[in-house]
Amino acid sequence: MNFSEEYQRKKQLVDQALEAYSFPDGPQLLTEAMRYSLLSGGKRLRGVLALSACEAGGAVCGKAMPFACAIEMIHAYSLIHDDLPAMDNDTLRRGKPTSHVVYGEANAILAGDGLLTEAFRCCLKAPDQTAAFRTAVLLADAAGSAGMVGGQIMDVNRLGSDDGNSPMMIDRLKTGALIKAAVVGGLICSDAGPEMISAGLAYGEHLGIAFQVTDDLLDVTGDVNLLGKTTGKDAGEEKISWVPLLGLDGTRKKAENETRQACDALAPFGDAGKMLAEIALSMLDRVS
């Protein structure tokens, strides 16, 4: 099975688990809005990373499935809130109308709140309660004020300057924290040792930066029909981004350098890290 087939296999496993996930009884409108964004497609990068890291750590990928679903729920909630008029004011996500366009702003906010909360219930229901607790703490750290939300407030308020430090910090928090958590959480689910956890942290750190640097490129060079979201937003809103700082060629080189460092960090895994390395390399060529 080649890389593309293996990625699609793991993506399908995550999609199936999310589709089958049973939300607690509640207002039908809320559940419908939550499922609309959660099941709207996407790469499932974070879920696939969790499953792949679990395998790299020596366990079957299914051990990480509750965690993989939980981190996809958090990612979906973050996109709902990110698209709101008070944030990025986007009307298109994954080629479909955004949540607030379909359900209204108030219901979109509540759908995001519901997914964030449900993510922790999903994570903590995993059979291995030790791993469940550790990954729940990991998710809280990655998604909260010292992670994704902290990066988002820096981005929204244009905190810092285009000197290379601010884009790096925003990338590490807003995007990188959750990507790094996906890798480390998968390793925790496999009961990996300290050396592998440390290698996974380094890999996830560089991969998260490479992903966001490539995202900055696609905001300038991407095709809206392939991206499934509006392009040109960063420049139009004068957001802190790598492209004004480094130029297109420099930004591409930055993405390549971070990807190389991500792959180098996988040395302790040997052949078991091949899937993780191929995921990193594939991010350089992505069009969405």
C-alpha positions, -999 to 999 in steps of 0.1 A, spaced: 0 0 0 15 33 -10 14 65 10 -17 80 -6 -36 48 -1 -25 45 35 -34 81 43 -68 76 27 -73 44 47 -66 62 80 -87 92 70 -116 69 62 -113 52 96 -115 86 113 -144 97 91 -163 65 99 -157 69 137 -169 105 137 -199 96 116 -208 68 140 -202 89 171 -232 92 193 -237 126 208 -257 129 241 -294 136 238 -299 173 233 -317 199 211 -317 185 176 -307 219 161 -275 219 182 -265 183 172 -273 191 136 -251 222 136 -223 203 154 -224 175 129 -226 199 99 -191 212 106 -176 181 121 -186 160 91 -180 186 63 -149 168 50 -113 181 52 -79 163 53 -84 149 88 -47 156 92 -47 157 130 -67 125 133 -44 107 108 -14 120 126 -27 106 159 -33 71 143 1 72 125 20 82 156 3 54 176 15 29 150 50 44 150 50 39 188 44 2 183 6 -2 189 -24 -7 166 -38 26 154 -73 19 169 -59 25 204 -57 62 195 -92 65 178 -110 82 208 -82 107 209 -82 112 171 -119 119 172 -115 143 201 -88 163 184 -109 165 152 -138 179 172 -116 206 187 -103 214 152 -139 217 139 -149 239 168 -119 262 161 -129 266 125 -164 275 133 -153 302 156 -125 313 133 -150 319 105 -173 341 125 -178 377 115 -161 389 147 -130 368 137 -121 362 100 -157 367 86 -154 338 62 -185 325 43 -168 294 28 -151 265 44 -142 232 28 -162 243 -2 -194 247 18 -211 277 35 -197 283 69 -216 274 101 -228 309 109 -241 314 73 -262 282 76 -273 284 112 -268 320 123 -240 334 145 -255 325 179 -261 288 169 -226 286 153 -210 298 185 -230 272 205 -221 245 180 -184 253 185 -189 253 223 -206 219 221 -178 204 200 -151 217 223 -169 202 254 -178 169 237 -141 164 226 -131 159 263 -160 135 269 -149 115 238 -113 115 249 -120 105 285 -142 76 275 -113 57 260 -107 22 276 -72 30 287 -80 55 315 -43 64 321 -38 74 285 -72 91 284 -63 113 313 -29 122 299 -43 130 264 -71 151 279 -45 172 297 -25 174 265 -56 186 246 -64 213 272 -29 226 270 -28 226 232 -63 242 228 -62 268 256 -46 301 263 -11 287 261 -19 271 228 -44 276 200 -66 303 217 -35 322 227 -23 322 191 -57 332 178 -58 363 201 -23 373 188 -35 368 152 -68 388 157 -51 417 175 -20 417 152 2 414 183 39 418 176 56 428 143 67 412 111 103 405 123 101 367 121 94 363 158 57 371 158 48 348 128 67 320 145 50 324 178 15 326 162 23 295 141 35 276 171 3 284 191 -26 288 167 -17 259 144 13 241 157 0 234 192 -28 211 180 -7 194 153 20 187 179 -6 174 203 -20 150 177 15 134 174 22 133 211 -13 121 219 -10 92 195 24 82 210 8 84 245 -19 60 234 8 36 222 26 38 256 57 51 239 88 58 260 104 92 267 128 91 237 99 86 212 78 113 230 107 138 227 112 129 190 74 133 184 74 167 201 102 179 178 86 165 147 52 180 156 68 214 164 84 217 129 55 201 111 31 226 127 52 256 115 57 241 80 19 236 77 11 272 86 39 286 64 24 267 35 -10 280 45 4 315 42 17 307 7 -17 292 -4 -35 324 8 -15 342 -19 -11 315 -46 -39 291 -40 -70 284 -60 -102 291 -41 -119 261 -58 -92 237 -46 -87 254 -12 -124 254 -4 -120 288 13 -115 324 5 -80 335 -6 -62 368 -2 -75 373 34 -41 378 50 -30 407 28 -65 423 28 -66 423 65 -29 431 70 -24 400 91 11 390 103 22 365 77 54 350 63 49 361 27 54 399 33 84 391 55 102 366 33 86 369 -1 72 339 -20 105 321 -26 117 327 9 85 314 23 87 283 2 123 277 15 111 283 51 84 256 46 110 232 31 135 238 59 109 232 86 98 200 68 133 187 66 138 193 104 105 175 111 117 145 91 151 146 108 135 145 142 120 110 134 154 93 135 146 74 167 116 57 151 136 41 123 114 26 96 84 29 119 85 67 113 81 64 75 44 73 75 50 104 96 78 115 74 57 111 43 29 131 58 53 159 64 67 158 29 32 157 14 23 190 31 47 208 8 27 199 -22 -8 204 -8 -32 226 -27 -59 227 1 
